């Protein structure tokens, strides 16, 4: 069994687990945004640790400008 933190996620799985839209994940690299990804042949995959690090790096405090 693959440990959760080592598992590679598809865009659909990232959307389901983290609520980040697939379309955002598709367009983000061309804008220099979004979480790091890995290409496996023609497939794009995401490591759990990269998704969570990107979320943390982009978190803002509510009510702060």
N, C-alpha and C positions, 0 to 999 in steps of 0.2 A: 504494500500500500504506500502511495506517495504522501509524504507529509504535506499538510496544507500550505505551509510557507514556501515549499519547493515547487508546488503545482503551477503550471502555466495556464492562464485563463484566456479564453477567447473574448472578443469584444462583447458578444452576447452575455457571457458570464459576468464580465465586469459591469455591464449595465444592470443585470439582475442583482448582483451582490452589493454594488456600491451606488447605483442610481446615476451613473455617468452615461449619458446617451451614446449609443454607437456612432451616431453621425458626428458628434464632437470628437470622439476617438479617431475617426477617419480623417477629419479635417485638421486636427490640432498639430500634427507634425509639420504640415506645410506652413503653419503660422509660428512655428517654434514654441509650441505650447504642448501641454498634455504630459502624461506619464511616459517614462521610458518603455520601449517595447522591444521585442525580440522577433526577428523573422525566422521562421522555420519553413524553408522552401518559399512558397507563395503565401503562407499563413502568417498572420500577425498574432503574437501572444504576449501576455503581460504577466510579470511576476507579482505575487501578492505584495511583497515588500516594496516594490516600486510604486504600485498603486497607492498604498498607504503612506509612503514617504511623500508622494506628490500631493495627496490630500492634506497632509500636515503642513507642507511647505506653502500651500495656498490658502490655509485657514485664516480667517479674519475674525476679530472680536466683534460681536454684535453691538451696534450703536456707536462704533468708533468710526471716525472719518479719516 
